[in-house]
Amino acid sequence: MCENATAPDAAGDPAAGCCGGSGSAAGCGLSALRRSAGPRPTVTVAEETEIPPTGSGTGRDDRVVWLLADSVWWGGRLRTGVALRVAPDGAIKPVPAELAPGGDDTRRFPGTLMPGLVDAHVHSALVDLGTVRAGGIAEVWDLGGVPSTVAELAGRALSADSGLPRVRYAGPFMIAPGGYPSDRPWAPAGSWREISTAADAGAAVAEARAVGAGLIKVTAHAGGPQLSQPVLEAVVTAAHAADLPVVVHAEGAGTVAAAYTAGADVLAHTPWTEPVDDALLRACAKRMRWISTLDIHGWGEPDPARETAVGNLRRFIEYGGSVRYGTDLGNGPLPPGVNTREIRLLQSAGLTPDQVLTAMTESDSATVSWLPGGLDLGSGSFADVLATARVLDTSLSPRQA
């Protein structure tokens, strides 16, 4: 979240499924950072048909479900002749289409199926997550909120009929006493945890993990009090010992270097306050991931900060850096759901359509997204096509193959 954040006008009760469950980092730690953004789903089927629901109504059964479509984008490329096999535990795997048996357990779709689209920077307290899911986002990362509130919402979203995206959450912002964002009106009381010493760092990480956090979020904001380098490093050390990746909000001179030196795994934003030193940028590209959040600068209008961010991201990509699509939803007038402006900015920074999809998905996704009109990677309307994405769920059964 950045300084120009405002709460949206939309009303609603945001909620989402938790990652790994309370007190567990299973599937949500460092080894999972490049894989699942949330827990495994139950059987994934289509929203848009008029066939009555099947199954027990719990969202789980013991069958293997097969999903067929005109094409499947999975594993970094668009393919035909591929089916998705959904195991009883929710694990999804692309396999040759001829393995699909047909009958009651095989569902067929026009268009393209792909891993669920993920927004890796959202604040659920400031947005209506039901609207976000209706806008095509299957999973989100909540990067700062009241931990008990987010955990409770996460648990409620485990219901198959919740109509909400899966959520992987960080719990509170880890901050220096009096630091950002405790001085911002959009940050609700309890959404930050002040840390003064290395001992505090270990306790804070343990508290976040105990409420089911799958990430740790730290702020390094040059406009106010910041964690000292030893304390920042203590947070990272404690998080890594708990198998939790660390995401840093780095804003202002020296903050990217502080995050890198501390061993942080992800930057919550592409740096925008100044061009990143080339040597530091090269080093970041070898080890870190950057979440894009380019559209927070100007919201579609020209903005010098956006140009700086795009320039930094372009060099980061040229040096081999790994990017995640994220929007910082809740920060001003950003569209809920798939943000076509963010996608076009990623393309302007040098990402191909396949690379954009890689930034928006996980290869062993916990969810499935559907493009009813199909995907054409060479189309100039690539971003607009992604905005038509629907999230498959268990509410209705599509036609049998």
DAUR-V726162 format. One record per residue. N is the residue number from 1. RES is the residue in three letters. OMEGA is omega in whole degrees, -180 to 180 (NA if undefined). NEAR is the number of other C-alpha atoms within 10 Angstrom. Layout:
# DAUR-V726162
n:N res:RES omega:OMEGA near:NEAR
n:N res:RES omega:OMEGA near:NEAR
This chain:
# DAUR-V726162
n:1 res:MET omega:-179 near:26
n:2 res:CYS omega:-170 near:18
n:3 res:GLU omega:-177 near:12
n:4 res:ASN omega:-177 near:12
n:5 res:ALA omega:174 near:19
n:6 res:THR omega:177 near:18
n:7 res:ALA omega:-179 near:17
n:8 res:PRO omega:177 near:16
n:9 res:ASP omega:-175 near:10
n:10 res:ALA omega:176 near:10
n:11 res:ALA omega:178 near:10
n:12 res:GLY omega:-179 near:13
n:13 res:ASP omega:-176 near:13
n:14 res:PRO omega:178 near:22
n:15 res:ALA omega:180 near:28
n:16 res:ALA omega:179 near:31
n:17 res:GLY omega:-177 near:30
n:18 res:CYS omega:179 near:26
n:19 res:CYS omega:174 near:29
n:20 res:GLY omega:180 near:19
n:21 res:GLY omega:-178 near:21
n:22 res:SER omega:177 near:18
n:23 res:GLY omega:-178 near:15
n:24 res:SER omega:175 near:17
n:25 res:ALA omega:-176 near:21
n:26 res:ALA omega:178 near:16
n:27 res:GLY omega:-173 near:21
n:28 res:CYS omega:-176 near:27
n:29 res:GLY omega:-175 near:26
n:30 res:LEU omega:-178 near:20
n:31 res:SER omega:-179 near:13
n:32 res:ALA omega:-175 near:18
n:33 res:LEU omega:-179 near:19
n:34 res:ARG omega:-180 near:16
n:35 res:ARG omega:-171 near:17
n:36 res:SER omega:175 near:23
n:37 res:ALA omega:-180 near:31
n:38 res:GLY omega:-178 near:28
n:39 res:PRO omega:177 near:24
n:40 res:ARG omega:178 near:20
n:41 res:PRO omega:167 near:24
n:42 res:THR omega:-175 near:24
n:43 res:VAL omega:-178 near:29
n:44 res:THR omega:179 near:28
n:45 res:VAL omega:-168 near:27
n:46 res:ALA omega:179 near:23
n:47 res:GLU omega:-157 near:17
n:48 res:GLU omega:-178 near:15
n:49 res:THR omega:-178 near:13
n:50 res:GLU omega:176 near:11
n:51 res:ILE omega:-178 near:12
n:52 res:PRO omega:179 near:9
n:53 res:PRO omega:175 near:13
n:54 res:THR omega:177 near:11
n:55 res:GLY omega:-173 near:15
n:56 res:SER omega:-176 near:8
n:57 res:GLY omega:179 near:13
n:58 res:THR omega:-177 near:13
n:59 res:GLY omega:180 near:18
n:60 res:ARG omega:167 near:17
n:61 res:ASP omega:-173 near:16
n:62 res:ASP omega:-178 near:10
n:63 res:ARG omega:165 near:13
n:64 res:VAL omega:178 near:17
n:65 res:VAL omega:-179 near:23
n:66 res:TRP omega:180 near:30
n:67 res:LEU omega:179 near:28
n:68 res:LEU omega:177 near:25
n:69 res:ALA omega:177 near:23
n:70 res:ASP omega:178 near:19
n:71 res:SER omega:178 near:21
n:72 res:VAL omega:170 near:26
n:73 res:TRP omega:-178 near:21
n:74 res:TRP omega:178 near:23
n:75 res:GLY omega:175 near:17
n:76 res:GLY omega:-180 near:16
n:77 res:ARG omega:180 near:14
n:78 res:LEU omega:-176 near:17
n:79 res:ARG omega:169 near:14
n:80 res:THR omega:-180 near:14
n:81 res:GLY omega:-178 near:13
n:82 res:VAL omega:173 near:24
n:83 res:ALA omega:173 near:26
n:84 res:LEU omega:177 near:27
n:85 res:ARG omega:180 near:23
n:86 res:VAL omega:-178 near:23
n:87 res:ALA omega:179 near:17
n:88 res:PRO omega:178 near:16
n:89 res:ASP omega:178 near:15
n:90 res:GLY omega:179 near:21
n:91 res:ALA omega:-175 near:19
n:92 res:ILE omega:-177 near:27
n:93 res:LYS omega:174 near:16
n:94 res:PRO omega:-179 near:18
n:95 res:VAL omega:176 near:14
n:96 res:PRO omega:-175 near:12
n:97 res:ALA omega:-177 near:17
n:98 res:GLU omega:177 near:10
n:99 res:LEU omega:180 near:12
n:100 res:ALA omega:-172 near:21
n:101 res:PRO omega:-173 near:12
n:102 res:GLY omega:178 near:16
n:103 res:GLY omega:-171 near:11
n:104 res:ASP omega:-173 near:12
n:105 res:ASP omega:179 near:15
n:106 res:THR omega:-180 near:21
n:107 res:ARG omega:-177 near:23
n:108 res:ARG omega:-178 near:18
n:109 res:PHE omega:164 near:21
n:110 res:PRO omega:174 near:14
n:111 res:GLY omega:-170 near:16
n:112 res:THR omega:171 near:23
n:113 res:LEU omega:-180 near:30
n:114 res:MET omega:174 near:29
n:115 res:PRO omega:-180 near:25
n:116 res:GLY omega:179 near:28
n:117 res:LEU omega:-174 near:32
n:118 res:VAL omega:168 near:31
n:119 res:ASP omega:-172 near:30
n:120 res:ALA omega:174 near:27
n:121 res:HIS omega:-179 near:25
n:122 res:VAL omega:172 near:25
n:123 res:HIS omega:-171 near:25
n:124 res:SER omega:177 near:27
n:125 res:ALA omega:-173 near:25
n:126 res:LEU omega:-179 near:24
n:127 res:VAL omega:174 near:23
n:128 res:ASP omega:-175 near:22
n:129 res:LEU omega:174 near:29
n:130 res:GLY omega:176 near:20
n:131 res:THR omega:178 near:20
n:132 res:VAL omega:179 near:25
n:133 res:ARG omega:178 near:23
n:134 res:ALA omega:177 near:19
n:135 res:GLY omega:171 near:19
n:136 res:GLY omega:-178 near:26
n:137 res:ILE omega:-176 near:28
n:138 res:ALA omega:-177 near:33
n:139 res:GLU omega:177 near:32
n:140 res:VAL omega:167 near:29
n:141 res:TRP omega:173 near:26
n:142 res:ASP omega:-174 near:27
n:143 res:LEU omega:173 near:26
n:144 res:GLY omega:179 near:27
n:145 res:GLY omega:176 near:26
n:146 res:VAL omega:-170 near:20
n:147 res:PRO omega:-179 near:24
n:148 res:SER omega:179 near:16
n:149 res:THR omega:-179 near:16
n:150 res:VAL omega:180 near:31
n:151 res:ALA omega:180 near:26
n:152 res:GLU omega:177 near:16
n:153 res:LEU omega:180 near:19
n:154 res:ALA omega:180 near:26
n:155 res:GLY omega:179 near:17
n:156 res:ARG omega:-176 near:17
n:157 res:ALA omega:177 near:21
n:158 res:LEU omega:175 near:22
n:159 res:SER omega:-176 near:17
n:160 res:ALA omega:-178 near:20
n:161 res:ASP omega:-176 near:14
n:162 res:SER omega:-177 near:16
n:163 res:GLY omega:-176 near:22
n:164 res:LEU omega:178 near:30
n:165 res:PRO omega:171 near:32
n:166 res:ARG omega:-179 near:31
n:167 res:VAL omega:166 near:32
n:168 res:ARG omega:-170 near:29
n:169 res:TYR omega:-176 near:36
n:170 res:ALA omega:-174 near:30
n:171 res:GLY omega:-174 near:31
n:172 res:PRO omega:167 near:27
n:173 res:PHE omega:174 near:29
n:174 res:MET omega:-170 near:29
n:175 res:ILE omega:168 near:25
n:176 res:ALA omega:177 near:26
n:177 res:PRO omega:-178 near:16
n:178 res:GLY omega:-176 near:13
n:179 res:GLY omega:178 near:24
n:180 res:TYR omega:6 near:26
n:181 res:PRO omega:-177 near:23
n:182 res:SER omega:-180 near:20
n:183 res:ASP omega:-178 near:10
n:184 res:ARG omega:-177 near:14
n:185 res:PRO omega:-178 near:12
n:186 res:TRP omega:-177 near:18
n:187 res:ALA omega:-178 near:23
n:188 res:PRO omega:177 near:14
n:189 res:ALA omega:-179 near:10
n:190 res:GLY omega:-178 near:15
n:191 res:SER omega:176 near:20
n:192 res:TRP omega:179 near:26
n:193 res:ARG omega:-179 near:22
n:194 res:GLU omega:-178 near:18
n:195 res:ILE omega:-179 near:24
n:196 res:SER omega:-173 near:15
n:197 res:THR omega:177 near:16
n:198 res:ALA omega:178 near:18
n:199 res:ALA omega:176 near:13
n:200 res:ASP omega:-178 near:16
n:201 res:ALA omega:-180 near:25
n:202 res:GLY omega:180 near:20
n:203 res:ALA omega:-179 near:14
n:204 res:ALA omega:178 near:21
n:205 res:VAL omega:179 near:29
n:206 res:ALA omega:178 near:16
n:207 res:GLU omega:-180 near:17
n:208 res:ALA omega:180 near:26
n:209 res:ARG omega:-178 near:25
n:210 res:ALA omega:177 near:15
n:211 res:VAL omega:172 near:22
n:212 res:GLY omega:180 near:27
n:213 res:ALA omega:175 near:32
n:214 res:GLY omega:179 near:37
n:215 res:LEU omega:171 near:29
n:216 res:ILE omega:-179 near:29
n:217 res:LYS omega:-179 near:30
n:218 res:VAL omega:176 near:31
n:219 res:THR omega:172 near:26
n:220 res:ALA omega:-171 near:27
n:221 res:HIS omega:-174 near:24
n:222 res:ALA omega:-178 near:15
n:223 res:GLY omega:-179 near:11
n:224 res:GLY omega:180 near:13
n:225 res:PRO omega:179 near:15
n:226 res:GLN omega:172 near:22
n:227 res:LEU omega:173 near:23
n:228 res:SER omega:-178 near:16
n:229 res:GLN omega:178 near:13
n:230 res:PRO omega:-180 near:12
n:231 res:VAL omega:175 near:21
n:232 res:LEU omega:179 near:29
n:233 res:GLU omega:178 near:21
n:234 res:ALA omega:176 near:20
n:235 res:VAL omega:-179 near:31
n:236 res:VAL omega:180 near:27
n:237 res:THR omega:179 near:22
n:238 res:ALA omega:179 near:21
n:239 res:ALA omega:-179 near:26
n:240 res:HIS omega:176 near:19
n:241 res:ALA omega:177 near:14
n:242 res:ALA omega:-180 near:18
n:243 res:ASP omega:178 near:20
n:244 res:LEU omega:175 near:28
n:245 res:PRO omega:-177 near:25
n:246 res:VAL omega:176 near:28
n:247 res:VAL omega:-178 near:26
n:248 res:VAL omega:166 near:27
n:249 res:HIS omega:-178 near:24
n:250 res:ALA omega:-177 near:25
n:251 res:GLU omega:177 near:22
n:252 res:GLY omega:-175 near:15
n:253 res:ALA omega:175 near:17
n:254 res:GLY omega:-174 near:13
n:255 res:THR omega:177 near:19
n:256 res:VAL omega:178 near:25
n:257 res:ALA omega:179 near:17
n:258 res:ALA omega:180 near:19
n:259 res:ALA omega:180 near:27
n:260 res:TYR omega:-178 near:21
n:261 res:THR omega:180 near:14
n:262 res:ALA omega:180 near:19
n:263 res:GLY omega:180 near:19
n:264 res:ALA omega:-175 near:28
n:265 res:ASP omega:-171 near:22
n:266 res:VAL omega:166 near:25
n:267 res:LEU omega:-178 near:26
n:268 res:ALA omega:180 near:28
n:269 res:HIS omega:164 near:26
n:270 res:THR omega:-178 near:28
n:271 res:PRO omega:-173 near:29
n:272 res:TRP omega:-174 near:23
n:273 res:THR omega:176 near:15
n:274 res:GLU omega:175 near:14
n:275 res:PRO omega:179 near:18
n:276 res:VAL omega:176 near:22
n:277 res:ASP omega:-172 near:11
n:278 res:ASP omega:-179 near:13
n:279 res:ALA omega:178 near:9
n:280 res:LEU omega:-180 near:14
n:281 res:LEU omega:177 near:22
n:282 res:ARG omega:180 near:18
n:283 res:ALA omega:178 near:15
n:284 res:CYS omega:-178 near:26
n:285 res:ALA omega:-179 near:21
n:286 res:LYS omega:-170 near:13
n:287 res:ARG omega:-172 near:15
n:288 res:MET omega:167 near:20
n:289 res:ARG omega:176 near:23
n:290 res:TRP omega:171 near:25
n:291 res:ILE omega:-165 near:25
n:292 res:SER omega:-177 near:28
n:293 res:THR omega:-177 near:28
n:294 res:LEU omega:-173 near:30
n:295 res:ASP omega:175 near:27
n:296 res:ILE omega:180 near:25
n:297 res:HIS omega:177 near:21
n:298 res:GLY omega:180 near:14
n:299 res:TRP omega:178 near:17
n:300 res:GLY omega:178 near:15
n:301 res:GLU omega:180 near:8
n:302 res:PRO omega:-177 near:10
n:303 res:ASP omega:-180 near:13
n:304 res:PRO omega:180 near:12
n:305 res:ALA omega:178 near:18
n:306 res:ARG omega:179 near:24
n:307 res:GLU omega:177 near:17
n:308 res:THR omega:-180 near:20
n:309 res:ALA omega:179 near:25
n:310 res:VAL omega:178 near:25
n:311 res:GLY omega:177 near:20
n:312 res:ASN omega:-179 near:22
n:313 res:LEU omega:179 near:32
n:314 res:ARG omega:179 near:18
n:315 res:ARG omega:177 near:19
n:316 res:PHE omega:179 near:26
n:317 res:ILE omega:180 near:19
n:318 res:GLU omega:179 near:14
n:319 res:TYR omega:175 near:16
n:320 res:GLY omega:-179 near:13
n:321 res:GLY omega:-179 near:20
n:322 res:SER omega:-173 near:21
n:323 res:VAL omega:170 near:25
n:324 res:ARG omega:173 near:28
n:325 res:TYR omega:175 near:25
n:326 res:GLY omega:-171 near:28
n:327 res:THR omega:-173 near:30
n:328 res:ASP omega:-180 near:27
n:329 res:LEU omega:-171 near:33
n:330 res:GLY omega:-179 near:26
n:331 res:ASN omega:177 near:25
n:332 res:GLY omega:-172 near:20
n:333 res:PRO omega:175 near:17
n:334 res:LEU omega:-180 near:19
n:335 res:PRO omega:174 near:16
n:336 res:PRO omega:-177 near:20
n:337 res:GLY omega:-178 near:24
n:338 res:VAL omega:-178 near:28
n:339 res:ASN omega:-177 near:23
n:340 res:THR omega:178 near:18
n:341 res:ARG omega:178 near:18
n:342 res:GLU omega:180 near:22
n:343 res:ILE omega:180 near:28
n:344 res:ARG omega:177 near:20
n:345 res:LEU omega:175 near:21
n:346 res:LEU omega:177 near:26
n:347 res:GLN omega:180 near:17
n:348 res:SER omega:177 near:14
n:349 res:ALA omega:174 near:20
n:350 res:GLY omega:180 near:17
n:351 res:LEU omega:172 near:21
n:352 res:THR omega:176 near:14
n:353 res:PRO omega:177 near:21
n:354 res:ASP omega:-180 near:16
n:355 res:GLN omega:175 near:18
n:356 res:VAL omega:180 near:20
n:357 res:LEU omega:176 near:24
n:358 res:THR omega:179 near:23
n:359 res:ALA omega:-176 near:23
n:360 res:MET omega:-173 near:22
n:361 res:THR omega:172 near:32
n:362 res:GLU omega:-174 near:24
n:363 res:SER omega:174 near:18
n:364 res:ASP omega:-171 near:19
n:365 res:SER omega:174 near:27
n:366 res:ALA omega:-176 near:25
n:367 res:THR omega:179 near:32
n:368 res:VAL omega:173 near:26
n:369 res:SER omega:-175 near:28
n:370 res:TRP omega:173 near:28
n:371 res:LEU omega:-173 near:23
n:372 res:PRO omega:-179 near:18
n:373 res:GLY omega:180 near:14
n:374 res:GLY omega:-176 near:20
n:375 res:LEU omega:174 near:22
n:376 res:ASP omega:-175 near:13
n:377 res:LEU omega:-180 near:15
n:378 res:GLY omega:-176 near:9
n:379 res:SER omega:175 near:11
n:380 res:GLY omega:180 near:9
n:381 res:SER omega:-177 near:13
n:382 res:PHE omega:-178 near:16
n:383 res:ALA omega:-180 near:20
n:384 res:ASP omega:178 near:16
n:385 res:VAL omega:179 near:18
n:386 res:LEU omega:179 near:22
n:387 res:ALA omega:176 near:17
n:388 res:THR omega:-175 near:18
n:389 res:ALA omega:173 near:28
n:390 res:ARG omega:179 near:24
n:391 res:VAL omega:177 near:29
n:392 res:LEU omega:179 near:22
n:393 res:ASP omega:-175 near:25
n:394 res:THR omega:-172 near:23
n:395 res:SER omega:-178 near:24
n:396 res:LEU omega:178 near:20
n:397 res:SER omega:176 near:23
n:398 res:PRO omega:-180 near:20
n:399 res:ARG omega:179 near:16
n:400 res:GLN omega:179 near:16
n:401 res:ALA omega:NA near:16
